[in-house]
Amino acid sequence: MDGLEAQIAEWRAYVEHAPALNGHDVDELEDHLREQVSELTAAGLTEDEGFLVAVKRMGDLDTVSREFAREHSGRLWKQLVLGADERRSLEASGWVAAFAFAVGAAVAIQVARLAAGDPGDETSWFARNVGLFVLPFLAGYFAYRRQLGFLGWALTAVPFVAAALLVNLYPWGVDSDTEILAAVHLPVVLWFVVAYPYMGGTIRSHERRMDFVRFTGEWFIYYVLIALGGGVLMALTGAVLSPAGIDVDRVAEWVIPSGAAGAVLVAAWLVESKQRVVENMAPVLAMLFTPLFAFMLAVAAVVYLVTGLGGAFDRELVTVLDALLVVVIALVLYGMSARDAATSRAGWMDRVQAVAVGGALLLDLIVLGAMIARIGDVGLTPNRLTAVGLNLVLLVNLVGAAWLLARFLTGRSTLHRLERWQTSYLPGFALWAAAVVVLVPPLFGFD
């Protein structure tokens, strides 16, 4: 194997200089090359022969780059390798489809709002179905943009149909805690469903999963900016129309829900078509806030340990801390997306990330211990079970991240392994959210 490994290393060094390919792409190409060599050697060829045939099958680098650009059509570097006609075709087809799906989402949310009655007294079904009024249109937009076939459209639609049937056929009790939990977690589940059409059905690709993580961060940034702009617009509109005797509250009842729903699609289109503007914004924000979060987490962990405040956690504080832990995981992911994951040297930001992960891990253990003690004292409830489950899911992720970061800092591993761990673990969050929606309600009698 030494001879084969030397050949692969030489091939990789050459491929890394190809245009439009970064470290993630080279890793994926290397995986394909190794699979080809294994198949050929199993068929009777020598390792040298298998390597030569496999490289020939891979094709020239220009062709490979173009195929990668088409597959990863959400990536900025497609601008470098797709032809001008192809770029114009992609850009021209984007906004019309996005606008159509945005109008569909805006209409759906208005129909649901009117069916629910007075906006101040929405029935519980509105809250638990709100994700189903908008996210199917986002999934449909990506299925259309990625040109999925009939099977792809069907696989995209089935989870939404199943979720709609489930949350509307369950016999929810009056003032049901499990119904609230389902309403909160269902949009999380559906967001992971959107990942399937976004990735063009290539759910096993670590690179495509990382692309979806980037998309999520960039979409959130755009959505917040749109929301802030919309808020300013509504405030100015109210100031202008109020003297004329127009009921501004009634106008807001129509504009705000439709605007919030349509902005989901608009933000997605902006991420897809304007990546040259915002592509590096999420990683830059991660680089800015990671040191601040690392310091805050370290201080908080020490304070809770020294003062014994961990035993006084209430529901609100646990919720805030869990959100904080999720933010730390996101910062680690976006920090990695800003650099070459195949690098062999650790920098100062990697050490800061290690501090953030270590502080988050310690806080998670404190929260988990407090929650288990609370359950032992006053019993198990849907909220406590959900909190413990989420903290266990976060704990496993943080332990793996801390271990791989430690190995990377000591030169025994690469950053790419940490990225693989994080992207491989993403389905774990989706499965837990799905369990809260599907399993927790019947387990507690829908109360």
ABEGO torsion letter per residue (X at the ends): XAAAAAAAAAAAAAAAABBGBBAAAAAAAAAAAAAAAAAAAAAGBBAAAAAAAAAAAAEBAAAAAAAAAAABAABAAAAAABBAAAAAAAAAAAAAAAAAAAAAAAAAAAAAAAAAEBAAABBAAAAAAAAAAAAAAAAAAAAAAAGBBAAAAAAAAAAAAAAAAAAAABBBBBGBAAAAAAAAAAAAAAAAAAAAAAAGGBAABAAAAAAAAAAAAAAAAAAAAAAAAAAAAAAAAAAAAAAAGBBAAAAAAAAAAAAAAAAAAAAAAAAAAAAAAAAAAAAAAAAAAAAAAAAAAAAAAAAAAAAGAAAABBAAAAAAAAAAAAAAAAAAAAAAAABBAABABBBAAAAAAAAAAAAAAAAAAAAAAAAAAAAAAAEBBAAAAAAAAAAAAAAAAAAAAAAAAAAAAAGABBAAAAAAAAAAAAAAAAAAAAAAAAAAAAAAGGX
